[in-house]
Amino acid sequence: MYFTYRHFIGIVFSTMKEKPMSDDRKPVALTTANGAPVPNDDTSVTAGQRGPVVATDWRLFEKLAHFNRERIPERVVHARGTGAYGTFKLTKDLSAFTDATFLRGDGTTTEVFVRFSTVGGGQDSSDYARDPRGFAVKFYTDQGNFDLVGNNTPVFFLRDPIKFPDFVHSQKKNPRTNLPDPAAMYEFWANSPQSLHQVTILMSDRGIPASYRHMNGYSSHTLSFYQRDGQRFWVKWHFKTDQGIRTVSDAEAQQLPSHGAQADLINAIERGEFPSWTVKLQVLAESELERLSVDPFDLTKVWPHAEAPLFEVGSLTLNKNVRNYFAEVEQATFSPSNFVPGIAASPDKMLQARLLAYPDAHRYRVGTNAATIPVNAPRCPVHHYQRDGAFASGTMATSDVNFYPNDRTSIGSPAPGTVAAEPPLALPRNSTVARFDDRDADNFAQAGDLYRLMTREQKRQLVRTIAGGLRLATPSVQARMIEQFSAADPDYGDQVKTALKH
């Protein structure tokens, strides 16, 4: 999503700019693929202000489905990555919160596969780009696979999924020159104040991890735990590196090999220096949500630790390298919709869209039967009536009937079990299905809190990095970004404004 500016210091920026629109050109109406005018392209349709995205929002699904098919066969995002196998060990019984069996009983261990990645660049990019890092964990539980698909930051640039394709387009290479385009990045951010918190993290001294071993991981999204008795709890996952946080500067990143983070992980495991993370949770009962000072389902916000303290629940250790990169890392698929009994989604709008978009991308990129590939296959028995499609294997024929209900369940045909169903999600009274404008939400307080926690040197580094790209943007974009920085903290805005003059 970002890059080291000195890599491109010889590029003449004028080649990256399109010619300005002439005054005699008229605005062009935005339409869907079938030519229908689009009345709103900034917010998804949800059931209430904090409710889930509804299936009738066909414009959102059209946009996401097309976005998933823009690259063949490389991932559109998270293309450059590496992975390893390991174990998750539960050190605190969580049966008070969830029916998920792998989270019940002290000492319970579960095999995992973890994939790390940069987000914005392709396979040809560097492990040391200034960019968030993907942190995806596949738990091979005895009830099926649970995928925790997060990043190395606790927040993200957006809280509404309809803007995700636009955001990624702005972070990719210029469509005309195929060169990195920081002006486009800031142009998007200037028009999307909700991004400021994550922008502040990205441009800070934590923007370039020294290795995948030396960074934290987060679910970022709020998920839910539930029990058979119908109780529901809202949850955020945190993976705290036991190796300590280490980062590199832009200048140091230029001196490192593009594959350095991948080599570091492989070599550490080969040496027997198994990287590990302490796993912690933030958990709130449904009745406790109102005490939070932030919207609990807003992906641009963290839950303040004073209001929702972290507590330790286990450890994650990686101890086995893959044998074939393509078969196990490139073909690995993670989906936020891979839940097990006792764990479910939340009304987080970004998460809601990912429940559809991620498995859709995998079916397109890897194939309809991606879940049967060994790295993706559950370690528990699988019985269903899904048949055929590309790369269908004989092992998929779990019975001689391919529909349900049928008359053969007594002789082994699969049938629904007695496992507890997810509790119903209560919506606020008088909720309406509509698009809700959140432009006036607080986009700046937590970015300001983060800025004020930084040391003087950290602030200097942050401002210097921001100015390096922002000075390539138009005066209008610069002015709007300075307004955002100033809204977070007046000194933040003043420092960026001063840096742009030098």
N, C-alpha and C positions, 0 to 999 in steps of 0.2 A: 504494500500500500504506500510505502514511502521509499526513499532511496537516499544514498549518500551523495550529496551534491557535488563533491569534488570528482566523483566518477565522470561527471558530465560537464566539467568546467570549460572544456573546449567547444561545447555545443553552442552555436549561435542561437539565442533564444528566439530571435525573430522568425526562425523557420518553424517554430512550434505554434505560432499564432495564426489563426485564420484571419482573412481579411475582414475588417469590420463590415457589418451589415449596412448597406446604403440606406439613406433616409426614405427612399421611395418604395422600399419593400414593405409589404403589409404583414401583420402577424398571421401565422398559420395555425389553424385549429388543431389541437391534439385529438387523435382518434384511436380507437382500438383497431385490431387487425382487420376487422370486417368493415372499417370505415366509419363506424359510429362515433360521433363526438363524445369526448370524455368530459363530464362535468366536474370531476374532482380527481386529482392524481397525487394527492398528498396524504390522504388518510384512508385506512381500510374501513369496511363496514363491520361494526361490532354490536353485540347485544349489550347496550349500556356503555357508559363512559369507561368502565374497567372490565367489561365483559369480553368474552372470546370473539374471535373473528367468525363470521357466519359463512356457511357454504354458498350462500347466494351471491357473494361478492365475486362474480365471474371475471371482472376486470383484473382483480388481484391475481386470481389463479392463471389467467391468460398471461399476465406479465411474468409471473414466476416460472410458469411452465416453459415459456419461450426463453427466458434467461437460463434455465437449466440446460438448454440445448445449444448454447452458443459456442461451445468448444467440443471438438472431437479429437482424441478421446480424453484429453487432459482435463482434470478438474478445473472448473472456472475459478474457484477459490481453493486455497489450501493445496495447490498442486504440488509444491515442493515440500516433501516431508520424509520422515523416517519413523521407524517404530520398533518395538521390542515387546517380549512377553514377560510376565511376572505374576505376582500374587498380591491380593488385597487381604489383609488380616484385620478382622474386627476386634477391637480392644474394649469396646463399650457396647453392651447389649442394647439394641434399639427397639426391642419388642414393645416398649411403651408407646412407640410412635408408628410402627409399620409392621405389616404382615410379611414383608419380603424376607424369605428365609435366610438369605446371605447376610442379613443385617440383624440376625437374632442369635444370641449365644456368644459369650466371650470366647475369643480365640478362633471363631469360624474363619476359614480361609477360602478364597475364591480366586481362580485363575483369571488373569486379565491380559488384554493386548492393548497397548497404548501407542497412539500415533501422534507425533509432534509435527508441526508444519509452520512455514510462513504462510501468510494469508493472501496477499495481493499478487505476488509474482508468479511466473510460470516455472516450469522445470528448469528453465535456463537462468533463473535468478539466483541470488546469493542467499546463503544461510544467514548472512549478517545485514540484511536489509533493515531499515527502520520501519518496523511493521509489527502488528500484533502476532502472537504465536498461537497456533491451534494446540489444544491440549485435550485429546479425545480418548476416553477410556471405555473399553468393552469388557464388561464383567460377564464371564461365562457361568451364570448361576444355574442351580438345579431346577429353576423354574423358567429358564430361557435366558436370552442375552439382554442385559440392561446396558444401554449405551449412554454415557455421560459426555456430551459433545460441547466442550467449552473452549476457553482461551486462557492465555496467561494474564488477562486483565479481568477485573470483576465487573466491568461495565462494557458497553459497546457504543458505537457512534449513533445508533438509531433506536427508536422505540416503536416505529411503525414499519411493517415489512414491505409496504408498497414502494418505499424509497430504496430498498436494498439494491435492486439492479442499477438504479441511477447512481447510488453511492459507489458501487464497485466499478462502474464505467468511468467515473471521475478519477478513480485511483489507478486505473490501468493505463497503458501507453496511449498516447495521442493517436486517434484513429487514422489520421492522415500521415503523420511522420513515423509512427511506431516508436516514438521516443517517450521517455518519462516526462510527465507534464505537471509540475507542481502548481502551476497557475490554475489548472483545472481542479486540482484537489482543494485548493483554498476557495475557489469559486463555489464549489459545492458546500463547503463548510460555512462560508459566509452566508449562504442561503439556508443553512440548517443549524441553527443555534443549539439544537439538542445534542450536537456532536462535541461541544466544547470540552466536556469532562474527559472524554476519551482522547481528544486531540491533545489535551494537557498531559495525559499519561504518555501518549505516543511520543511527544516531543521532549519528554523529560529524560533524565539519565537512565531510566529503565526501558527506553525505547528499543535498545538493541541488546538482548540477552547474550552473555558470553557463551552459553551452551544451553541445550535443552535441559541439562541436569541442574542448572543454576537459575531456575525460574519457578515461580509458583504456577498453579493451575486453578481454575475456578469454573464452576458450572455456569457462572454469570447469570443465567436464567434462574428464576424461582421455580422450583418443582414442588410436588406435594407428596407426602407420605399419608397413607390411610390404613385403618384397621378394620377388621371384620365387623366390629360394633358400629362402624359408620363414622368414627372420629377422623378428622382430617387435620394435618399439620402442614405448614408451608416451610420450605427448606431451601437453603443455599449451601452448596458444597465448596470447600476450600482445600486445596492441596498445597501444603507449605513445604518447600524444598528443604531437605535436611543437609544439603550441601552448601546452603547459604546463597543469597542473591549475589550474582556477579553480572556485570554488564560491560560493554565496551563503548568507546566514543566513536563518532563518525570517522575520525582519523585512524583509529585503531582498526576499525572494520575494513578499511581499504587495504590493509596489510594482511588480512586473513584470507585463507582459501575459500572459495565459494561453497565448498562442501564441508567446511570445518565442523559445523555443529553435528552433522551426521557422523562424521568420522569420530568425533569426541564421544558420542554415545556408544557406538559400536566398540571402540577401543576400551572404554571404561568397563563395559560388561565383559569383554574378553579378558581383561586383567583381573576380573573378580571384584572390581570396585563397583558394586551394584548400587545404582542411584536409588534414592528412596524419598518419599514425601510423607509427612504427617498429615493425616486426613482429619479435617475439622468440619463442623456443621454450624449453621445458624438455623434455629428451629423456632417457629411461632405457631401457636394454636390459632385456629380461625378466629376465635374470640379476641386474640391479642393484636390482630392486624391494625386496628384503629389507633393503637398507641404509637405506631410508627409515624415518624415525621415526614416520610416520603411515601409515594405510591409504591407498594410492595411489588408491583408487577411491571415497573418501568425499568427497562434494561439499561438506561443511561444513569441509573442511580445505584449506589451501594446502600445496604442496610447499615445504619450507624451501629457500631459495635457496642456502644453504651446502651442502646435500646434492644439489641438482639445479640448477646454475647456469643462468641465462638466457644465450642467445647470439643475436645478431642474424642474421636471415635475409632480411629484405626490407623493403619500404615499401608503404604503402597510401595512395593519394591520391584524393580525390573532386573531380571537375572538371566534372560535368554535372548540372544539375537535371532533374527529371522534367518532362514536358510536360502530363501529366494526373494529378492526385493520385489520383483513384479508380482509374484503370486501372493505375497503376504502383506506388502505395504501398499503397492499401487492398486491392488484389487480389494484392499480392505474398505469396507463401507461401514459408516457409523450413522445412525439415525436417531434424532431426539425422540422419535415415536417408538423406539424399541424399549418398552417398559415391561416390567414384571409385576405380578400381583403385589400390591402394597405401595407401589410408586406410580405417580401419574403426573400429568401436566398441570399448568396453572394458566390463568387468563393472560399471561404475558403475550402481547400481540406478536412480537417477533418469534417467540417460541411456537405459537399457534401456526404461523405460516411455515416454519421449519418442519413441523410435523408432516406437512404435505410435500414441501419442496425437496427435502433431503432424500427420502426414499424414491421420489420421482426421478431425481438426478441419478441415483444409483441404478435404477432400472434402465435408464437411457445409456449411462456411461459403461456400466459393467454388464448389465443384462437383467432380464426378468427374474432369473434364478440366481441372482448374486448371493442370496443368503445360503446357498448350498456350497459355495466355495469354502474350503476348510477354515480359512482365517475368520470367516464370517459365520460359519455354521455353529449353532448351539451345541453344547456338550451334553445336553439332555435329549431324550427322545423327542422327535418331531412327528406329529400326526395331523394332517390337514387334507383338504380336498382341492388344493391348488395344483393344477396340472399344466403340462406342456410349456410352450414358450422356448426361446433360444436356450440351448445347452441343457435342456431337460434331461435328467438321468433316470434310470430305472429305479433308483432308490426312492424316487418321489412317489411311486405307486404304493402307498401304504395300505390300500384296500382295493377291492375290485369294483368299488362304486365311487363316483366322483361328485356326489352331491349330498347335501344334508338339508332337511331330515330324510332319513331312510329307515328301512325295516331291519337293518343288520347290525345295529349297535350292540345287541346282545352277543354277537359272535365276533366282535373285535373292531367294527367300524368306529371311527372317532366320534365322540359326542361331548358337548360342553360338560364341564365338571362342576364341582361344588365350591370352587375357589371364590373368595369374596370379590364382589364387583366394586368398582370405584364408587364412592358416595356421590350423590347428585350435587351439582354446583349450584348454589343458591345465587340468584341474580337480584340486584336491588329492585325494590318495588317500582313499578311504572317505567321499567327500562324500555328503551326504544332501540330499534335496529336502524342505525344511521351512521354517518361519518361524524366524528367528534373532533373539533379543532383544538389541538393542544399547543398551539404556537405560543400561548401566553403562560405555559407551565414554567416552573422554575428550572431553567437550563444552566444556571450559573453558580448557585450556592456551593455545590460540592466541588466544582472546579476551583472556586475561590478558596475553599477549605484546604484543598490539596496544595494549592500554590503557597498558602501561608505556612504549611508544614515543612516546606523546603528550606534548606540552608541557603545562604547567600550565593554560594557557588552553584548549587543546583538550579537556582533561579536564573543565574547568568547563562548556564548551559541551555536551559529551556528556552530562554528568550533568543539566544544566538541561533539555535536550531530553527525556531519558528521564523525568524527574520530571513534565514537563508533561503527559504522557499517563498515566503510571503512577498519578498521584494520583487519577485517575478510576476506577481499578479497585478491586476489593474488597480488604479487608485481607488476606485469604488469598492473593490473587494478588500483592499487594505483597510479602508476606513471602517467598513462593517466588521471586520475581524477585530480591529482595535476597540470598537464599541463593545464587542462581546467580551474581550479580555478585561476591559475596564468594568463591565458589569459584574464579572467574577471578583475582581479586586482592582481598585484604582491604580495601584502600583504596577500590577500586571500589565495593564494597558499602557501606562506611561513608559514602562521599560521597553515594550515591543515598539512603541512609536519612536522612541529614541534610537533603538537599534536599527530601525529602517532608514534612518538618516545617515548612517555611517557605512 
